[in-house]
Amino acid sequence: MEPMALGFLDSLPKLGQLGLIGGIITLIFGIIVMIFPKILNYLVGIWFIIIGVVALIAYFT
């Protein structure tokens, strides 16, 4: 029986575009935070939710 970690590792190649998209979104968030520093908490919270949902979808598909 295979450990559950291998299922996660098998799904990693599917996340190739996520690196590019994540980098672009992070860059945009950084610029927004430089302009509006008080919005940082909301952007970080939204970013964590998005990455968490994408990771769960990649894991279970």
C-alpha positions as CSV (number, residue, x, y, z in Angstrom):
1,M,0.0,0.0,0.0
2,E,1.4,3.4,-1.0
3,P,1.7,6.2,1.5
4,M,-0.7,9.1,1.1
5,A,2.2,11.5,0.4
6,L,2.9,9.9,-2.9
7,G,-0.6,10.9,-4.1
8,F,0.3,14.5,-3.3
9,L,3.6,14.2,-5.1
10,D,1.9,12.9,-8.2
11,S,-0.3,16.0,-8.4
12,L,2.7,18.4,-8.3
13,P,3.4,18.5,-12.0
14,K,-0.2,19.8,-12.6
15,L,0.7,22.9,-10.5
16,G,3.2,24.2,-13.0
17,Q,1.1,27.1,-14.1
18,L,0.3,27.9,-10.5
19,G,3.9,29.1,-10.0
20,L,3.6,31.6,-12.8
21,I,0.1,32.8,-11.8
22,G,1.1,32.9,-8.1
23,G,4.2,34.9,-8.9
24,I,2.2,37.5,-10.9
25,I,-0.5,37.7,-8.2
26,T,2.1,38.1,-5.5
27,L,3.8,40.9,-7.4
28,I,0.5,42.7,-7.8
29,F,-0.3,42.2,-4.1
30,G,3.1,43.6,-3.2
31,I,2.5,46.7,-5.3
32,I,-0.9,47.2,-3.8
33,V,0.5,46.9,-0.3
34,M,3.2,49.5,-1.0
35,I,0.4,51.9,-2.1
36,F,-2.2,51.0,0.6
37,P,-0.4,49.4,3.6
38,K,-3.6,49.0,5.6
39,I,-4.9,46.5,3.1
40,L,-2.2,43.9,3.9
41,N,-4.2,41.8,6.3
42,Y,-7.0,41.3,3.8
43,L,-4.7,40.5,0.9
44,V,-2.7,37.9,3.0
45,G,-6.0,36.3,4.2
46,I,-7.4,36.1,0.6
47,W,-4.0,34.7,-0.7
48,F,-3.9,32.0,2.0
49,I,-7.5,31.0,1.2
50,I,-6.8,30.8,-2.6
51,I,-3.6,28.8,-2.2
52,G,-5.3,26.4,0.3
53,V,-8.3,25.8,-1.9
54,V,-6.0,25.2,-5.0
55,A,-3.8,22.8,-3.0
56,L,-6.8,20.8,-1.7
57,I,-8.3,20.5,-5.2
58,A,-4.9,19.4,-6.6
59,Y,-4.5,16.9,-3.8
60,F,-8.0,15.3,-4.3
61,T,-8.1,15.2,-8.1
